[in-house]
Amino acid sequence: MEPWWGAPRRRPYRTATGALVLSATAQAVSTPRARMPYLTINGVSFYYEDTGGPGPAIVFSHGLLMSSRMFAAQMDAFKGRYRCVAYDHRGQGQSSDPGGRAHDMDTCYRDAVAVIEGLDARPCHFVGLSMGGFVGMRLAARRPDLLYSLTLLETSAEPEPAENVPRYRMMSLVAGWLGTRFVVDRVMPILFGQSFLADPARAAQRASWRAEIASRPRTIVRAVRGVIERQGVMEEITSIRLPTLVAVGDEDVATPPPKARRIHEHIAGSRLARIAAAGHSSPVEQPAEVTQVLSDFLATLPQ
C-alpha cells in the first residue's frame, strides 16, 4: 500500500452545510478561514490558524516548546497580502499527541507535507524556526514542488552538539517525570536572548510565555527526544535551489550565528541576515525586525 504521505491528493469539496472535506486521511473540522480549526491526519489532530487572503500562502512552523502563537505578529503583518497559515507540531501547542517514544524529524517533515497538501496551500513560502527549520530544510530538499521559497530562523543543519545532549536529556527526564514547570527557569535563557529577558517593559510578555512553557504536558518529552536525537542534513541541503533566507538572532545561544552561516554557505544563492538583540525566539523578541527582514526577502521574489 502506498504510504499516506505519497497518496494522490483529492480535491476538497463542500457538504450541504458548507463544511470543507479534504480526503479520507485529511479532514478539516471547520471552514478554512476559521481561527481555531483542526486538520486530522492519520489520527493526529493538527491545530492551525489560516487567515485566508490574497496571494500565495506563507506557512509558519514553530520551534520546540513553543507554538504557532510565536508568529502572531508576522501573521498580522502579512495577512493583507498573503494567506497566512501557522500550525502546531504533533504533541505540541494545541495539536494532539499520538504516543510513541519520540517525534522524529522525518515524521515531522511528513506531517508538514500532509498539512500543506491537506490545506491546499501549495506552493507556499515556508518559514521555519529551530525545529520548524529542521522540517523546512527537509521539505526544500525533498519536496521542492511544495514551496516557492524557504526562510530559516534560528536553526541548524547539524545534529545536536554532543556537549548539549546530556544536559538536555536531564531536563527532559525531569520534565517527563514532574512536568515542564520544574525546568522552565532553565529553559527560558535557551529560548530567549538576554535583551528580552532583562527588559522591564516586557515582563508581562515574559510571564505569558513562561506560563505557556510551564504548562506543557509531560508528553512533550517525545518532541524533545526527536530534536536532540535528530540527524544532520548539511549534505542534503546542498541540493536546495529555492530562494532561501537564513536569519539568526545575535544573542541566540541554542543555534548561534556560526550555524546559520554554515547553512548559508551550503545553500547556493541564499541570503543571510542577523537580527540584533534577539535570541532563539526572534519573531517574539524582535517582531518588527523579523517582519521587515522577511518582507524584504519576499519582495525580491516573483509575485
C-alpha angles and dihedrals in degrees: 000000000000113000114256094245091059098043118122111268117240119216113253120250136189127239123223089269093054097253114148115236117192108178145308090279101036120042127168114219095210143017116300096250097049115117099229111035130143130218113209115209120175093330098318117109109211116201113218142166120218121186096188110210139135127307130031122320126269107207115201121203119190136217132257115294091008129089142216086281089080089075096051094115094049092045090053093046096050103034093094092059105027141030101254119206126178124178138184119239118243111284093013136093108350097333119110125253116232094195129237131126100283141000098229123201096249089057091048089049090054089048090056091050090052094046093050092047095039092054091044088237099140132158095030142162102252119209114188128179121200102311087018087055091053086056094044095054091052090048094050093047098043106027108025088155088075096057141066092186144347129229118189119196125186096341145124138220090207131085117264107284110261092233091060098049100078092049093047092046090053092050089047091052092052092046091049093052103034108013136260092281087078093057102032094100090058093043098052095070089050095051098040135042125241094252091060094041094050099044110108091200091063099050093113092050091050091049091051093053092041090054092048094050092045090054095058112124119249088251087075085091088081090064091043091054090050090055100044093043096046123131120238120252101194094123092043095055092060086080093060112114100167122111102273135191120195115193131176136178114242089228096050109130097172096059103007126201096271089064091053090049091053090053089049091051092052098048110070115232095006123148123231124208133175122212112214120228093007132122131189095316100052097158087061098037099043105014097162093049094048091047091051094048091049092045092051090050095048090048090063092059128087110266 
